[in-house]
Amino acid sequence: MTVANLTDVRGVLFDLDGVIYLGSTPLPGAQAVFDWLDQHSRPYCLVTNNSTRTPQQYQDRLLAMGIRVPLPTIFTSALATAQYLKKQYPDGAPVYIIGEDGLQEALSEAGFWTEARRPEVVCVGLDQQLTYQKLQTACLAIRAGARFVGTNPDRTLPTEIGLVPGNGATLAALQACTDVVPDVIGKPSATMIDLAIERLGVPKELTVIIGDRLDTDIQAGAAAGITTVLVLTGVHRLRDVPKFPVAPDFVVDDLVQFREALAGRAVLSRYLPEMAGAP
C-alpha cells in the first residue's frame, strides 16, 4: 500500500550517490531536508549498496561536504547483511569474508568470526584487493556446503576513469565456479529495505524511498511494497522509466521539491506513463 500524498509520509529512506551528493559535491536541498525531518520528528535512513565503507567513514565523508547526519541513520549493505545473518545465526558463526573494512567491521560487531577452512557462510562484498587466492578459498568453501551470501548485486562501479567491475562481477565468478546462486541482500532486493524500515520503526505504508536509479532504488522499494520517488539529479530520467519493469509512484526534480512536497507546499501528481516524454 502506497501513500496518496507525500504529506502522509512519516519515514524516509534515501539513496546516497545521485540523491544526496554527486561524487564529492552535495546536491541542492540535502541538509535542508534532513533538518526538516528532524524538526518534524520523522525518522530517516541513508541506504547505500556500498559495503566497503563503515558508517563512521560515511559520516565523515558527508561532513566534509557540509552535510550533518547522525551516525545511526547510515545503513550500508554491509550492516544489512550482518543484521540479516544475525537473524539466521543468533549466536554468530564462522564466516569467510571477501570484502573491505565496512563488511568486516559489521560482521565482527554482529558476533561473527573469520574462518577460512570450514566457514558456515561465505560473505562477499566489493573487494578492491580481490585475488585468485580469495576466489579459490571462497569457491572451495561454497562447494563444501557453506552458505553463499552477497552484500549487493551491482555489476559495475562508477569511477573517474569509467565503469569498473562491481561486487556483482565477483558474485558472478563464484556462481560460475560453484553452480550456487547467492542470497543477495542489497537493492534491488526487498531484504535491505525491510531491514531499514525496521530501523525506522515506522509502518511500511507510511514509508517512502527516494532514489535516482530505477533498477535499484525504485525496484527495491516496489519489491518491499512501499512508496517510491524518483529524483532526477542522478542516473535516470523520465524518458528511462518505460525501459524498466517498475515505475516510480512520484517524480521530483531535486530534494528541494521533495521537501516542499513533504511539507505540503508542493503538490505532486502520481507518475503517469505520458510523463515519460519529458526530458
C-alpha positions as CSV (number, residue, x, y, z in Angstrom):
1,M,0.0,0.0,0.0
2,T,1.4,3.4,-1.0
3,V,0.6,6.9,0.2
4,A,-1.7,9.1,-1.8
5,N,0.2,12.3,-0.8
6,L,3.7,12.8,0.4
7,T,2.4,14.8,3.4
8,D,1.3,11.4,4.8
9,V,4.9,10.1,4.9
10,R,6.3,9.5,8.3
11,G,9.6,7.8,7.5
12,V,12.1,8.3,4.6
13,L,14.8,6.1,3.1
14,F,17.4,7.9,1.0
15,D,19.9,6.6,-1.5
16,L,23.2,8.5,-1.3
17,D,25.1,9.0,-4.6
18,G,22.9,10.8,-7.1
19,V,20.5,11.8,-4.4
20,I,22.4,13.4,-1.5
21,Y,25.6,14.1,-3.5
22,L,27.4,13.6,-6.8
23,G,30.9,12.5,-6.2
24,S,32.1,14.9,-3.6
25,T,29.6,17.6,-4.4
26,P,26.4,18.0,-2.2
27,L,23.2,18.3,-4.1
28,P,20.7,21.1,-3.5
29,G,18.4,20.7,-0.5
30,A,20.3,17.8,1.1
31,Q,20.9,19.4,4.6
32,A,17.6,21.3,4.5
33,V,15.5,18.1,4.0
34,F,17.3,16.4,6.9
35,D,16.8,19.4,9.1
36,W,13.1,19.5,8.2
37,L,12.7,15.8,9.0
38,D,14.4,16.2,12.4
39,Q,12.3,19.2,13.2
40,H,9.1,17.3,12.5
41,S,10.2,14.1,14.2
42,R,10.2,12.0,11.1
43,P,12.9,9.4,11.1
44,Y,15.1,8.7,8.1
45,C,17.8,6.3,6.9
46,L,20.5,6.7,4.3
47,V,20.5,3.3,2.5
48,T,23.5,2.5,0.3
49,N,24.6,-0.7,-1.6
50,N,28.2,0.2,-1.0
51,S,29.7,-2.3,1.6
52,T,33.3,-1.0,1.6
53,R,32.9,2.0,4.0
54,T,31.9,1.9,7.6
55,P,29.1,4.2,8.9
56,Q,31.7,6.4,10.5
57,Q,33.6,6.8,7.2
58,Y,30.3,7.7,5.5
59,Q,29.5,10.2,8.2
60,D,33.0,11.8,7.9
61,R,32.6,12.0,4.1
62,L,29.2,13.7,4.4
63,L,30.6,16.1,7.0
64,A,33.4,17.1,4.6
65,M,30.6,18.2,2.2
66,G,28.9,20.2,5.0
67,I,26.1,17.6,5.5
68,R,25.4,16.6,9.1
69,V,23.5,13.4,9.9
70,P,23.5,11.2,13.0
71,L,25.6,8.0,12.7
72,P,22.6,5.6,13.3
73,T,20.9,7.0,10.2
74,I,23.6,5.4,7.9
75,F,22.7,1.9,6.7
76,T,25.1,0.2,4.4
77,S,24.6,-3.1,2.6
78,A,27.3,-4.5,5.0
79,L,25.2,-3.6,8.0
80,A,22.1,-5.0,6.3
81,T,24.0,-8.3,5.6
82,A,25.2,-8.5,9.2
83,Q,21.7,-7.8,10.5
84,Y,20.2,-10.4,8.1
85,L,22.7,-13.1,9.1
86,K,22.3,-12.3,12.8
87,K,18.6,-13.3,12.5
88,Q,19.7,-16.6,10.9
89,Y,22.6,-17.2,13.3
90,P,21.8,-15.5,16.7
91,D,24.9,-16.9,18.3
92,G,27.2,-15.9,15.4
93,A,29.0,-18.3,13.1
94,P,32.4,-18.8,11.3
95,V,32.4,-16.8,8.1
96,Y,34.8,-16.3,5.2
97,I,34.8,-12.7,4.1
98,I,35.6,-11.2,0.7
99,G,35.3,-7.5,1.4
100,E,36.7,-4.4,2.9
101,D,36.5,-2.5,6.2
102,G,32.8,-1.9,6.1
103,L,31.8,-5.5,5.8
104,Q,34.5,-6.9,8.1
105,E,33.5,-4.4,10.9
106,A,29.8,-5.1,10.5
107,L,30.1,-8.8,10.7
108,S,32.5,-8.7,13.6
109,E,30.2,-6.4,15.6
110,A,27.3,-8.8,14.9
111,G,29.2,-11.6,16.6
112,F,30.7,-13.4,13.5
113,W,34.3,-14.5,13.3
114,T,36.6,-15.2,10.4
115,E,37.3,-18.8,9.4
116,A,38.9,-19.8,6.1
117,R,39.0,-23.6,6.4
118,R,35.4,-24.6,7.3
119,P,33.2,-21.5,7.4
120,E,29.4,-21.8,7.6
121,V,28.9,-18.7,5.5
122,V,30.9,-17.2,2.6
123,C,30.0,-13.5,2.6
124,V,31.0,-11.4,-0.4
125,G,31.2,-7.7,-0.8
126,L,33.2,-5.4,-3.1
127,D,36.9,-6.1,-2.5
128,Q,39.3,-3.8,-4.4
129,Q,42.2,-6.1,-3.3
130,L,40.5,-9.2,-4.7
131,T,42.9,-12.1,-5.6
132,Y,42.6,-15.5,-7.2
133,Q,43.5,-17.0,-3.8
134,K,40.4,-15.3,-2.2
135,L,38.2,-16.6,-5.0
136,Q,39.7,-20.1,-4.6
137,T,39.1,-20.2,-0.9
138,A,35.5,-19.0,-1.3
139,C,34.9,-21.4,-4.1
140,L,36.1,-24.4,-2.1
141,A,34.0,-23.4,0.9
142,I,30.8,-22.9,-1.1
143,R,31.3,-26.3,-2.9
144,A,31.8,-27.9,0.6
145,G,28.4,-26.6,1.7
146,A,28.9,-23.1,3.1
147,R,26.1,-20.7,2.6
148,F,26.8,-18.1,-0.2
149,V,25.7,-14.5,0.6
150,G,26.4,-11.3,-1.3
151,T,26.0,-7.8,0.1
152,N,24.8,-6.3,-3.2
153,P,24.5,-7.2,-6.9
154,D,26.0,-4.1,-8.6
155,R,27.8,-5.4,-11.6
156,T,29.7,-2.2,-12.2
157,L,31.1,0.7,-10.1
158,P,31.2,4.2,-11.5
159,T,34.6,5.9,-11.1
160,E,36.6,8.8,-12.5
161,I,38.0,6.5,-15.2
162,G,34.7,4.9,-16.1
163,L,32.7,1.9,-15.1
164,V,34.8,-0.8,-13.4
165,P,33.9,-4.3,-12.0
166,G,31.5,-4.1,-9.0
167,N,30.5,-6.7,-6.5
168,G,28.1,-8.4,-8.9
169,A,31.1,-9.4,-11.1
170,T,32.7,-11.2,-8.1
171,L,29.4,-12.9,-7.3
172,A,29.1,-14.0,-11.0
173,A,32.6,-15.5,-10.9
174,L,31.8,-17.5,-7.8
175,Q,28.4,-18.6,-9.1
176,A,30.1,-19.8,-12.3
177,C,32.6,-22.0,-10.5
178,T,30.2,-23.3,-7.8
179,D,26.8,-23.5,-9.6
180,V,25.4,-21.9,-6.5
181,V,23.2,-18.7,-6.7
182,P,24.0,-16.3,-3.8
183,D,21.5,-14.8,-1.4
184,V,21.8,-11.1,-2.2
185,I,20.8,-8.6,0.5
186,G,21.2,-5.1,-1.1
187,K,19.0,-3.3,-3.5
188,P,17.0,-4.2,-5.6
189,S,16.2,-7.0,-3.1
190,A,13.4,-6.1,-0.7
191,T,15.5,-7.6,2.1
192,M,17.6,-4.5,2.7
193,I,14.6,-2.2,2.5
194,D,12.6,-4.3,5.0
195,L,15.6,-4.2,7.4
196,A,15.9,-0.4,7.0
197,I,12.2,0.0,7.8
198,E,12.7,-2.0,11.0
199,R,15.4,0.6,12.0
200,L,13.0,3.5,11.3
201,G,10.2,2.0,13.4
202,V,7.6,3.4,11.0
203,P,4.8,1.4,9.4
204,K,5.6,0.3,5.9
205,E,2.6,2.0,4.5
206,L,3.9,5.4,5.7
207,T,7.4,4.9,4.5
208,V,8.9,6.2,1.2
209,I,12.2,5.6,-0.6
210,I,13.8,8.3,-2.8
211,G,16.5,7.3,-5.3
212,D,18.0,8.2,-8.6
213,R,18.1,4.6,-10.1
214,L,15.1,2.7,-11.4
215,D,16.9,-0.6,-11.4
216,T,17.9,-0.5,-7.7
217,D,16.2,2.1,-5.6
218,I,12.8,2.1,-7.2
219,Q,12.7,-1.6,-7.9
220,A,13.7,-2.3,-4.3
221,G,11.0,0.0,-2.9
222,A,8.4,-1.6,-5.1
223,A,9.5,-5.1,-4.1
224,A,9.1,-4.1,-0.4
225,G,5.7,-2.6,-1.1
226,I,6.5,1.0,-0.1
227,T,6.0,4.3,-1.9
228,T,8.8,5.2,-4.4
229,V,10.1,8.6,-5.5
230,L,12.5,9.0,-8.5
231,V,14.7,12.1,-8.1
232,L,16.1,13.5,-11.4
233,T,19.6,14.5,-10.0
234,G,21.4,11.2,-10.7
235,V,21.4,8.4,-13.2
236,H,17.9,8.1,-14.6
237,R,15.4,10.5,-16.2
238,L,11.7,10.3,-17.0
239,R,12.5,9.0,-20.5
240,D,14.2,6.0,-18.9
241,V,11.1,4.8,-17.0
242,P,9.5,2.7,-19.8
243,K,12.7,0.7,-20.2
244,F,12.2,-0.8,-16.7
245,P,9.6,-3.1,-15.3
246,V,8.7,-0.9,-12.4
247,A,7.7,2.8,-12.5
248,P,8.0,5.2,-9.6
249,D,5.0,6.4,-7.7
250,F,6.2,10.0,-7.8
251,V,9.0,12.0,-9.5
252,V,10.7,15.1,-8.2
253,D,13.4,17.4,-9.7
254,D,15.5,17.5,-6.6
255,L,15.5,17.3,-2.8
256,V,14.2,20.9,-2.6
257,Q,11.0,19.9,-4.3
258,F,10.8,16.7,-2.3
259,R,11.0,18.7,1.0
260,E,8.3,21.0,-0.3
261,A,6.1,18.1,-1.1
262,L,6.6,16.5,2.4
263,A,5.6,19.9,3.9
264,G,2.6,20.3,1.7
265,R,3.9,23.3,0.0
266,A,4.1,21.5,-3.4
267,V,1.5,19.1,-4.8
268,L,2.9,16.2,-6.8
269,S,0.9,14.2,-9.2
270,R,1.4,10.4,-9.2
271,Y,3.6,9.2,-12.1
272,L,1.7,8.6,-15.3
273,P,3.1,6.9,-18.5
274,E,2.7,10.0,-20.6
275,M,5.2,11.8,-18.3
276,A,8.0,9.7,-20.0
277,G,8.0,12.0,-22.9
278,A,9.5,14.7,-20.7
279,P,13.3,15.3,-20.6
